[in-house]
């Protein structure tokens, strides 16, 4: 067996991580939130050659997928999302009425794996607390360690990006940072951040149709769309999240190309 030295192991971890960190302090796209919508956007953008960095505040990326419905690890997607999942090698089982069942463990793990394999860097345990805005445009995010933020008086660091994506889900963290400073959004503003009552049909369509740039340099996707604009929540169906990530990846790609 290979001789093991604890210090050498620690050096490998430290040097490899910081090599990635230094490289990713500046990216083409910074995605805040490693849920389904953010991961799909990361996969599509990275596959196209875009330098993408995902910042996830939790230990495990995947967002709300893992628990399925009420702790039953099955999610539902509609037929429109199946082609992209098939492309990602994530299996779907036809159920009824154009709906498909997906194992949430396979869905979460598959989205993470494909995004990273496509070239996206995923840094977990990193909390984004604010935005960098210069000359009326978002150009980065202010981030700290999740275990430090709110617990100790330690200053954050900055990750810059030509585009920033709010994929923080129910919290819509980046949109809220703009609102707190009364910075005008491109969208019709909603005073209170938060989703409306559950309506799967309307909610799924809403997060796809309304995914957009909301401030120069800042886009929203997935549940951040509902939270920011007061759209309905939709329960344990995830096709809208996947299609919202696909739509926003197309928008950001087009913006970066200009």
Helices and strands as residue ranges (DSSP letters): H 6-24, E 26-32, H 36-47, E 52-56, E 74-78, H 79-87, E 93-96, E 99-103, H 104-117, E 121-124, E 126-134, E 137-145, E 157-166, G 169-171, H 173-180, H 200-209, E 212-215, E 218-220, H 223-229, H 239-257
